[in-house]
Amino acid sequence: MKTRVTEILEITYPILQGAMAWISDCHLAAAVSNAGGAGIIATGGQTENWIREQIREAKRLTNRPFGVNLGLAIPADDLNAMIRAICEEKPAFVTVGAGNPVPFIETFHASKIKVVGIIPNTRLAKKVEAAGIDLIVVEGTEAGGRIGKLTTMALLENVLPEVKLPVLAAGGIVDGRGMAAAMIMGAEGIQMGTRFLASKECIVHPQYKDEILKAGDEQSVSIGLSRNKGLRGLKSPFTERYTQMENSGVSTEELSLLVAGISEKVAKEGLGADGMNGMVQCGQAVGPVKEILSVKEIIERTAEEAEQLLKNAYRLAAES
């Protein structure tokens, strides 16, 4: 399956693995890259030294291209240290989100690192294209973790006519059906996070995986949207408590304290006996994820299903 995404990133399938804080480590990233996709190491909550070690270990585990995700909503000193580590260790690409990537594009390009922008709206998509970014991922509110307000389909409808760069779709995609739908609209690849949570190579706590396998579509909830701090995952005693506090007018500062550290805690310890450790962060399209597969199986099944559906769509158009 060849698109401009596979050409630019030098990968076999136009499938990126979403960056999930405290979960997407060098082992998951290397497994995705070895299977022909593009693995990504998540740096959220981590240190400069950790990033260096992870990139070096990923290079030992794979000779295929992989990337590192950089969230911009962190203190300047920490951000500069992470950028320095990435530029010196030289992964094939960096995905940049939670802010404006424009000021950092030239820095990464100077180190021969491609830049992929995680984009929530058309305005920023046009801005990063003009600044010379390599690829754009439009991520809809259906995605797990931190979310914006526009849906994946709305983003594709709005962004695709306005940019010439290759665009990947993210948010609510867990299989070849979602991939085919995005590509029919004009996307040239996808980014998936939730599906890779339920993989053999993912290091997340076993309860985290079990909750995803059991979940139906109505269990997906978002919290914090009223404070512009949207976070999506599965309903739990923690999310019910947070929602009650959010709706009753508790201060944003108090709510921020409540969610501080939950990503790490749930990833490492699960929800806890009372379900109050936090929430299982995953996207809305969790229903079809019913079994633990290897990363290789996930990527190959997704690509094969998408290719078959795209061929069927072509035949339908040709017959009409």
C-alpha positions as CSV (number, residue, x, y, z in Angstrom):
1,M,0.0,0.0,0.0
2,K,1.9,3.0,-1.3
3,T,1.0,6.7,-0.6
4,R,3.0,9.8,-0.1
5,V,3.1,9.0,3.6
6,T,4.9,5.7,2.9
7,E,7.3,7.4,0.6
8,I,8.1,10.3,3.0
9,L,8.5,8.1,6.1
10,E,10.0,5.1,4.1
11,I,7.6,2.6,5.6
12,T,5.5,-0.2,4.1
13,Y,2.0,0.7,5.4
14,P,0.7,4.2,6.0
15,I,-0.1,3.4,9.6
16,L,1.3,5.4,12.5
17,Q,1.0,4.2,16.1
18,G,-0.4,6.9,18.3
19,A,1.8,8.2,21.2
20,M,0.3,7.2,24.5
21,A,2.0,8.6,27.6
22,W,3.6,6.0,29.9
23,I,2.6,3.3,27.4
24,S,4.2,3.9,24.0
25,D,7.8,2.9,24.8
26,C,10.7,1.7,22.6
27,H,9.4,-1.9,22.5
28,L,6.0,-1.0,21.2
29,A,7.4,1.5,18.7
30,A,10.0,-1.0,17.4
31,A,7.4,-3.7,17.0
32,V,5.2,-1.4,14.9
33,S,8.1,-0.3,12.8
34,N,9.3,-3.9,12.3
35,A,5.8,-4.8,11.1
36,G,5.9,-2.1,8.4
37,G,4.2,0.8,10.2
38,A,5.7,3.7,12.0
39,G,6.2,3.3,15.7
40,I,6.3,6.3,18.0
41,I,7.8,6.7,21.5
42,A,5.7,8.9,23.8
43,T,7.6,11.4,25.9
44,G,4.8,12.7,28.1
45,G,5.9,13.0,31.7
46,Q,9.4,11.8,30.9
47,T,13.0,13.2,31.2
48,E,15.7,14.0,28.7
49,N,17.8,11.0,29.7
50,W,14.8,8.7,29.4
51,I,14.2,9.9,25.9
52,R,17.8,9.3,24.9
53,E,17.8,5.8,26.3
54,Q,14.5,4.9,24.6
55,I,15.7,6.1,21.2
56,R,18.9,4.2,21.5
57,E,17.1,1.0,22.6
58,A,14.6,1.4,19.7
59,K,17.5,1.7,17.3
60,R,18.9,-1.6,18.7
61,L,15.5,-3.3,18.3
62,T,14.7,-2.1,14.8
63,N,16.5,-0.8,11.7
64,R,13.2,0.6,10.4
65,P,12.1,4.3,10.7
66,F,10.4,5.2,14.0
67,G,9.5,8.5,15.6
68,V,9.2,10.4,18.9
69,N,6.1,12.4,20.0
70,L,6.6,15.8,21.6
71,G,3.9,17.6,23.5
72,L,4.5,21.3,23.5
73,A,2.4,22.1,26.6
74,I,5.3,21.7,29.1
75,P,7.7,24.2,30.8
76,A,10.2,25.8,28.4
77,D,13.3,24.3,30.1
78,D,11.9,20.8,29.9
79,L,10.8,21.4,26.3
80,N,14.2,22.6,25.2
81,A,15.9,19.7,26.9
82,M,13.6,17.2,25.1
83,I,14.2,18.9,21.7
84,R,18.0,18.8,22.3
85,A,17.8,15.1,23.1
86,I,15.7,14.3,20.0
87,C,17.9,16.3,17.7
88,E,21.0,14.7,19.0
89,E,19.7,11.1,19.0
90,K,18.0,11.5,15.6
91,P,14.9,9.4,15.2
92,A,13.5,9.4,11.7
93,F,10.7,11.8,12.6
94,V,9.0,13.6,15.4
95,T,5.2,14.1,15.9
96,V,4.4,17.5,17.5
97,G,1.1,18.3,19.2
98,A,-0.6,20.2,22.0
99,G,0.6,23.5,20.5
100,N,2.0,25.3,17.5
101,P,4.8,23.3,15.9
102,V,5.9,26.1,13.6
103,P,8.8,27.5,15.8
104,F,10.4,24.1,15.9
105,I,10.2,22.8,12.4
106,E,13.5,24.3,11.2
107,T,15.3,23.0,14.3
108,F,14.3,19.5,13.6
109,H,14.9,19.8,9.8
110,A,18.4,21.0,10.6
111,S,19.0,17.7,12.3
112,K,17.5,15.8,9.3
113,I,14.4,14.8,11.3
114,K,11.0,14.9,9.5
115,V,8.2,16.7,11.3
116,V,4.6,15.6,11.6
117,G,2.1,18.0,13.0
118,I,-0.9,16.7,15.1
119,I,-3.5,19.3,14.0
120,P,-6.9,20.1,15.5
121,N,-8.2,22.6,12.9
122,T,-7.8,24.0,9.4
123,R,-6.2,27.3,10.5
124,L,-3.2,25.5,12.1
125,A,-3.1,23.0,9.2
126,K,-2.5,25.8,6.7
127,K,-0.1,27.5,9.0
128,V,2.2,24.5,9.4
129,E,2.0,23.7,5.7
130,A,3.3,27.2,4.9
131,A,6.1,26.7,7.4
132,G,7.4,23.6,5.7
133,I,6.1,20.7,7.8
134,D,6.4,17.3,6.2
135,L,3.1,15.6,7.1
136,I,-0.2,16.5,8.9
137,V,-2.3,14.3,11.2
138,V,-5.8,15.5,11.8
139,E,-7.0,14.1,15.1
140,G,-10.6,14.2,15.9
141,T,-12.4,14.3,19.3
142,E,-13.1,10.6,19.0
143,A,-9.5,9.9,19.9
144,G,-8.4,8.7,23.4
145,G,-6.5,11.0,25.8
146,R,-6.4,14.7,25.3
147,I,-9.0,15.8,22.7
148,G,-10.2,18.8,20.8
149,K,-13.7,19.6,19.7
150,L,-14.0,18.7,16.0
151,T,-14.7,15.2,14.8
152,T,-12.4,13.2,12.6
153,M,-14.8,13.4,9.6
154,A,-15.4,17.1,10.1
155,L,-11.6,17.7,10.2
156,L,-11.1,15.7,7.0
157,E,-13.9,17.6,5.3
158,N,-12.5,21.0,6.3
159,V,-8.7,20.4,6.1
160,L,-8.3,18.3,2.9
161,P,-9.5,20.9,0.4
162,E,-7.2,23.5,2.0
163,V,-3.8,21.8,2.0
164,K,-1.6,20.0,-0.5
165,L,0.5,18.1,2.0
166,P,-0.3,14.4,2.8
167,V,-2.9,14.1,5.6
168,L,-3.3,11.2,7.9
169,A,-6.6,10.7,9.9
170,A,-6.7,9.9,13.6
171,G,-9.5,9.4,16.1
172,G,-12.0,6.6,16.1
173,I,-10.0,4.3,13.8
174,V,-9.2,0.8,14.9
175,D,-9.4,-1.3,11.8
176,G,-9.4,-1.4,8.0
177,R,-12.9,-0.1,7.7
178,G,-11.9,3.2,9.3
179,M,-8.7,3.3,7.3
180,A,-10.6,2.8,4.0
181,A,-13.2,5.4,4.9
182,A,-10.5,8.0,5.7
183,M,-8.6,7.2,2.5
184,I,-11.7,7.4,0.3
185,M,-12.1,10.9,1.7
186,G,-8.6,11.8,0.6
187,A,-6.4,10.9,3.6
188,E,-3.1,9.1,2.7
189,G,-2.8,7.2,6.0
190,I,-4.0,6.8,9.5
191,Q,-2.8,7.0,13.1
192,M,-4.1,4.4,15.6
193,G,-3.6,4.3,19.3
194,T,-6.5,2.4,20.9
195,R,-6.0,-0.7,18.8
196,F,-2.3,-1.0,19.7
197,L,-3.2,-0.9,23.4
198,A,-4.7,-4.4,23.0
199,S,-1.5,-5.8,21.5
200,K,0.8,-8.4,22.9
201,E,3.8,-6.0,22.8
202,C,2.1,-3.2,24.7
203,I,3.4,-2.9,28.3
204,V,0.2,-1.4,29.8
205,H,-1.3,-3.0,32.9
206,P,-3.3,-6.1,32.1
207,Q,-6.5,-4.6,33.6
208,Y,-6.2,-1.7,31.1
209,K,-6.3,-4.2,28.3
210,D,-9.2,-6.1,29.8
211,E,-11.3,-3.0,30.2
212,I,-10.8,-2.2,26.5
213,L,-11.8,-5.7,25.4
214,K,-15.0,-5.5,27.6
215,A,-16.0,-2.0,26.6
216,G,-18.9,-1.1,24.4
217,D,-19.4,2.2,22.5
218,E,-21.5,3.8,25.2
219,Q,-18.8,3.5,27.8
220,S,-16.6,6.1,26.1
221,V,-16.8,9.4,28.0
222,S,-15.0,12.7,28.0
223,I,-14.2,14.9,31.0
224,G,-12.9,18.4,31.3
225,L,-14.4,19.8,28.1
226,S,-16.1,22.7,29.9
227,R,-12.6,23.8,31.0
228,N,-11.0,23.3,27.6
229,K,-9.1,20.3,29.1
230,G,-10.9,17.5,27.3
231,L,-9.8,14.0,28.2
232,R,-11.4,10.8,26.7
233,G,-11.5,7.3,28.1
234,L,-13.8,4.7,29.6
235,K,-16.4,5.5,32.3
236,S,-15.2,4.6,35.8
237,P,-15.9,5.7,39.4
238,F,-13.1,8.3,38.9
239,T,-14.8,9.8,35.8
240,E,-18.2,10.0,37.6
241,R,-16.6,11.8,40.5
242,Y,-14.8,14.2,38.2
243,T,-17.9,14.9,36.2
244,Q,-19.9,15.6,39.3
245,M,-17.2,18.1,40.5
246,E,-16.9,19.7,37.0
247,N,-20.7,20.2,36.8
248,S,-20.9,21.6,40.3
249,G,-18.5,24.4,39.5
250,V,-15.3,23.2,41.3
251,S,-12.3,25.3,40.3
252,T,-10.2,24.3,37.3
253,E,-7.2,24.3,39.6
254,E,-8.8,21.7,41.9
255,L,-9.8,19.5,38.9
256,S,-6.3,19.7,37.5
257,L,-5.0,18.4,40.8
258,L,-7.5,15.5,40.6
259,V,-6.2,14.3,37.2
260,A,-2.5,14.9,37.9
261,G,-0.6,11.7,37.6
262,I,-3.5,9.5,36.6
263,S,-2.1,8.5,33.2
264,E,1.0,7.0,34.8
265,K,-0.9,5.4,37.7
266,V,-3.5,3.6,35.6
267,A,-1.0,2.5,33.0
268,K,1.2,0.9,35.7
269,E,-1.3,-0.1,38.4
270,G,-4.7,-0.4,36.6
271,L,-7.9,1.3,37.9
272,G,-7.4,0.0,41.5
273,A,-9.9,-1.9,43.6
274,D,-12.2,1.0,43.9
275,G,-11.8,2.3,40.3
276,M,-10.5,5.6,41.6
277,N,-7.0,5.5,40.1
278,G,-8.3,7.3,37.0
279,M,-9.6,6.3,33.6
280,V,-8.6,3.9,30.9
281,Q,-7.8,6.4,28.1
282,C,-8.9,5.2,24.7
283,G,-10.9,6.3,21.7
284,Q,-14.7,6.0,21.0
285,A,-14.2,3.2,18.5
286,V,-13.4,0.7,21.2
287,G,-16.3,-1.8,20.5
288,P,-14.6,-3.7,17.6
289,V,-11.4,-4.3,19.7
290,K,-12.2,-7.8,21.1
291,E,-8.9,-9.7,21.2
292,I,-5.2,-9.3,22.0
293,L,-3.2,-9.6,18.8
294,S,0.4,-9.1,17.9
295,V,1.4,-5.8,16.4
296,K,2.2,-7.5,13.2
297,E,-1.3,-9.1,13.0
298,I,-3.0,-5.8,13.8
299,I,-1.1,-3.9,11.0
300,E,-1.5,-6.6,8.4
301,R,-5.2,-7.2,9.1
302,T,-5.9,-3.5,9.0
303,A,-4.1,-3.0,5.7
304,E,-5.6,-6.1,4.1
305,E,-9.1,-5.1,5.1
306,A,-8.6,-1.5,3.9
307,E,-7.3,-2.7,0.6
308,Q,-10.2,-5.0,0.0
309,L,-12.7,-2.4,0.8
310,L,-11.0,0.1,-1.4
311,K,-11.1,-2.4,-4.3
312,N,-14.8,-3.0,-3.7
313,A,-15.5,0.7,-3.6
314,Y,-13.7,1.1,-7.0
315,R,-15.8,-1.7,-8.5
316,L,-19.0,-0.1,-7.2
317,A,-18.0,3.2,-8.8
318,A,-17.0,1.5,-12.1
319,E,-20.4,-0.3,-12.3
320,S,-22.6,2.7,-11.6
